[in-house]
């Protein structure tokens, strides 16, 4: 009887470990996607700032 319980617990542990590994994989993918989105947004903001300063510089030169 006790051996059966031990075997069942081992099987449950293996299933839990497998599930946890799959869960970590999903979390890692979400984390990677979130970091990529943050970098893309930062790049867009940087490009917008450079474009704005270039436009300001051009208008300043034209007004001279």
Secondary structure, 3 states (H helix, E strand, C coil): CHHHHHHHHHHHHHHHHHHHHHHHHHHHHHHHHHHHHHHHHHHHHHHHHHHHHHHHHHHHHHHC
